Amino acid sequence: MEKFSCPVCRKKLTLQEKSLVCENKHLYDISKKGYVNLLMSQKSSDARHGDSREMIVARMNFLNLGYYEKLLNHVLDIIYNHSFNEVSILDIGCGECYYTSHIRERIECFNPVIYGIDISKDALIYGYKRDKKLNLSVASAFDVPVLDESFDIVLNMFAPHSENEYSRILKSDGILVRVFPSTHHLWEFKSAIYDNPYKNEDPSINIDNFELISNESLTYTIELKSNDEIQSLFKMTPYSYKTSENDERKVESLNSLSTTVDFKILVYKKV
């Protein structure tokens, strides 16, 4: 965990028994559940502090069905192609570490050092159960407690982010991989639930101090076979706490669903 920094004074944290300590004696215990809490709560405006346990379990159940396996394999290929011996990788918004763990397994031959942060303690508890070789911390994506220019690759999948933090964290010529839902993502699913569904808007792809080296879209159709699968998809998204009771009943009535998944995958190099 030597790449973590103190969220108070920004000094390097070092391992002392079961805690991380900086030179100014700020101390952070490593939980028995596998993570260290470096979240400065007073700096976070997010009252939710990450996904709920229900959302996390739903996402685990859905991802384990393999419907996003094409996306997973695409990201694995990107990370593999930019890896080398002792490559260091930070997953910002790692959640329960579905992607993080698969990345570690895919590039094990490079002896990688892999970190993950998420604002949800519950997510990291499940992440550590999935893969005990990861270095995990509760932290905000807008105030990442890691040392300057300490990572070769930063990954951000479906998570909030700070462009300034990308630039600070990555080494010179470091690689940034961004994945987010594109225009038609889950369109049929939203159309089945809402009277006036809207398409997603793609955010700006330009980032200061970064060169865009790859801009790809991945679009395909998935076939959900039961209401349990549909409920898992619904509950893992923000729709689960933004939907009216009337529209929730529409979800409960669906026993199968064909819907588009539409992802944008961007790769940058720090310049």
C-alpha positions in Angstrom: 0.0 0.0 0.0 3.0 2.2 -0.4 1.4 4.4 -3.1 -1.3 5.7 -0.8 -0.8 9.2 0.7 -2.2 10.8 3.8 -5.4 12.6 3.1 -4.6 15.3 5.7 -1.0 16.3 4.8 -0.4 14.5 1.5 2.7 12.7 2.8 3.5 9.1 1.9 1.9 6.5 4.1 4.0 3.5 5.2 2.8 0.2 6.7 3.3 -0.3 10.4 1.8 -3.5 11.6 -1.9 -3.2 10.7 -2.0 0.5 10.1 -0.7 3.1 7.6 1.2 6.0 9.1 2.7 9.2 7.6 5.7 11.2 8.9 3.3 13.6 10.7 1.9 10.6 12.7 -1.5 10.6 11.1 -2.6 7.0 11.4 -5.2 4.9 9.5 -6.1 1.4 10.5 -6.4 -1.3 7.9 -9.8 -2.9 8.3 -10.1 -6.7 8.8 -12.4 -6.5 5.9 -9.5 -5.6 3.6 -9.5 -1.8 3.0 -8.2 1.4 4.6 -10.5 4.3 5.0 -8.9 7.5 3.6 -12.1 9.4 2.9 -12.1 12.9 4.3 -15.9 13.1 4.8 -16.0 16.8 5.4 -14.6 17.2 1.8 -17.3 15.1 0.3 -20.6 16.7 -0.8 -22.1 13.3 -1.5 -24.6 12.5 1.2 -25.0 8.9 -0.1 -21.3 8.1 0.2 -21.5 5.6 -2.6 -23.7 2.8 -3.8 -25.9 1.0 -1.3 -25.4 -2.7 -0.4 -28.6 -3.5 -2.4 -27.1 -1.8 -5.5 -23.8 -3.6 -5.0 -25.3 -7.1 -4.7 -27.6 -6.4 -7.7 -24.6 -5.4 -9.8 -22.6 -8.5 -8.7 -25.5 -10.7 -9.6 -25.9 -9.0 -13.0 -22.2 -9.0 -13.9 -21.8 -12.6 -12.9 -24.4 -13.5 -15.6 -21.9 -12.5 -18.3 -23.9 -9.8 -20.1 -21.0 -7.3 -20.0 -18.4 -9.9 -20.8 -17.7 -8.4 -24.2 -17.0 -5.1 -22.5 -14.8 -6.8 -19.9 -12.7 -8.5 -22.6 -12.3 -5.3 -24.6 -11.0 -3.5 -21.5 -8.7 -6.4 -20.6 -7.2 -6.3 -24.1 -6.5 -2.6 -23.7 -4.9 -2.9 -20.3 -2.8 -5.9 -21.4 -1.5 -4.1 -24.5 -0.3 -1.2 -22.3 1.2 -3.3 -19.5 4.8 -4.1 -18.7 6.7 -5.6 -15.9 5.6 -4.3 -12.5 3.0 -2.0 -14.1 1.0 0.1 -11.5 -2.7 0.5 -12.1 -5.3 2.5 -10.2 -9.1 1.8 -10.7 -11.0 4.9 -9.7 -14.5 3.9 -8.6 -13.6 0.2 -8.5 -16.9 -0.8 -6.8 -16.9 -4.5 -5.9 -13.8 -5.0 -8.1 -15.4 -7.1 -10.9 -13.2 -5.4 -13.5 -10.3 -4.8 -11.2 -9.9 -8.4 -10.2 -10.2 -9.7 -13.8 -7.5 -7.2 -14.9 -5.1 -8.5 -12.1 -5.7 -12.1 -13.2 -5.2 -11.2 -16.9 -1.9 -9.4 -16.4 -0.5 -11.5 -13.6 2.5 -12.3 -15.8 3.6 -8.7 -15.5 3.7 -8.7 -11.6 1.3 -5.8 -11.5 0.6 -3.5 -8.5 -3.1 -2.8 -8.5 -5.0 -0.3 -6.4 -8.7 0.5 -6.2 -10.7 3.3 -4.6 -14.4 3.7 -4.0 -16.5 5.9 -1.8 -18.6 2.9 -0.7 -17.2 0.8 2.2 -19.7 -2.0 1.3 -18.4 -2.2 -2.2 -14.8 -2.6 -1.0 -15.8 -5.3 1.4 -17.1 -7.4 -1.5 -14.1 -6.4 -3.6 -11.7 -7.8 -1.0 -13.7 -11.0 -0.8 -13.3 -11.3 -4.5 -9.6 -10.6 -4.7 -7.3 -10.3 -1.6 -4.3 -9.2 -3.7 -5.8 -5.7 -4.4 -4.9 -2.6 -2.4 -8.2 -1.0 -1.6 -9.2 2.3 0.0 -12.4 4.2 0.8 -11.8 7.6 -1.0 -13.4 10.2 -3.2 -12.7 10.3 -6.9 -12.3 14.0 -6.6 -9.6 13.8 -3.8 -7.7 10.6 -4.5 -5.2 9.8 -1.6 -2.3 8.6 -3.7 1.1 10.0 -4.4 1.7 12.4 -7.3 2.8 10.7 -10.6 2.7 7.2 -9.0 0.7 5.2 -11.5 1.3 3.9 -15.1 -2.4 3.3 -15.9 -5.6 4.8 -14.4 -9.0 3.2 -15.1 -12.3 4.9 -14.7 -15.4 2.8 -15.5 -18.9 4.4 -15.0 -17.6 6.4 -12.1 -17.3 10.1 -11.3 -13.9 11.6 -12.0 -11.6 14.7 -11.8 -9.5 15.5 -14.8 -7.1 17.3 -12.5 -6.6 14.2 -10.5 -5.9 12.2 -13.6 -3.1 14.5 -14.5 -1.7 14.5 -10.9 -1.8 10.8 -10.4 -0.4 9.5 -13.7 3.3 9.3 -14.6 4.6 11.0 -17.7 3.2 9.1 -20.7 0.8 7.3 -18.4 -2.4 5.8 -19.9 -5.9 6.7 -18.9 -8.8 4.4 -19.8 -12.4 5.9 -19.5 -15.6 3.9 -20.1 -19.1 5.3 -19.9 -22.6 4.5 -21.2 -23.2 6.1 -24.5 -26.2 7.5 -26.3 -28.4 4.3 -26.7 -27.4 2.5 -23.6 -30.3 0.5 -22.2 -32.7 2.3 -24.5 -35.3 -0.4 -24.8 -35.1 -1.0 -21.1 -35.8 2.7 -20.4 -38.6 2.7 -23.0 -40.3 -0.1 -21.3 -40.4 1.7 -17.9 -40.7 5.4 -18.6 -43.2 7.4 -20.5 -40.6 9.9 -21.7 -37.2 8.1 -21.8 -34.2 10.2 -22.8 -31.0 9.2 -24.5 -27.7 9.7 -22.7 -25.5 12.6 -23.6 -21.8 11.8 -24.3 -19.5 14.0 -22.2 -16.7 16.0 -23.8 -13.8 13.7 -24.8 -11.2 16.5 -24.5 -9.0 16.5 -21.4 -6.2 19.0 -20.8 -2.7 17.6 -20.8 -3.9 14.4 -22.4 -3.8 13.1 -26.0 -6.7 10.9 -27.1 -5.1 7.8 -28.7 -8.2 5.6 -29.1 -12.0 6.4 -29.4 -14.1 3.3 -29.7 -17.8 2.3 -29.3 -19.0 -1.1 -28.3 -22.7 -1.7 -29.0 -24.6 -5.0 -28.8 -27.9 -6.5 -27.7 -28.5 -8.5 -24.5 -31.4 -10.8 -23.9 -32.6 -10.9 -20.2 -34.4 -14.1 -19.5 -36.3 -13.6 -16.3 -37.6 -10.9 -14.0 -34.8 -11.7 -11.5 -32.3 -10.7 -14.2 -34.2 -7.6 -15.1 -34.5 -6.6 -11.4 -30.7 -7.0 -11.0 -30.1 -4.7 -13.9 -32.7 -2.2 -12.5 -31.4 -2.2 -8.9 -27.7 -1.8 -9.9 -28.5 1.5 -11.6 -29.4 5.0 -10.3 -32.9 4.3 -11.7 -33.6 2.2 -8.6 -33.8 5.3 -6.4 -35.1 7.7 -9.0 -38.1 5.8 -10.3 -41.7 6.3 -9.2 -43.7 3.4 -7.7 -45.9 3.3 -10.8 -42.8 2.8 -13.0 -41.3 0.3 -10.6 -44.4 -1.8 -11.1 -43.6 -1.9 -14.8 -40.2 -3.4 -14.0 -41.9 -6.0 -11.8 -44.2 -7.0 -14.7 -41.3 -7.8 -17.1 -40.3 -11.4 -17.5 -38.0 -11.0 -20.5 -36.3 -8.1 -22.2 -34.1 -7.4 -25.2 -32.1 -4.2 -24.8 -29.1 -2.4 -26.3 -26.0 -1.9 -24.3 -23.9 1.0 -25.7 -20.5 1.9 -24.3 -17.9 4.5 -25.2 -14.3 3.4 -24.5 -11.6 6.1 -24.6 -7.9 5.7 -24.2 -5.6 8.7 -23.5 -1.9 9.3 -23.0 -0.6 11.9 -20.6 1.5 14.5 -22.4 
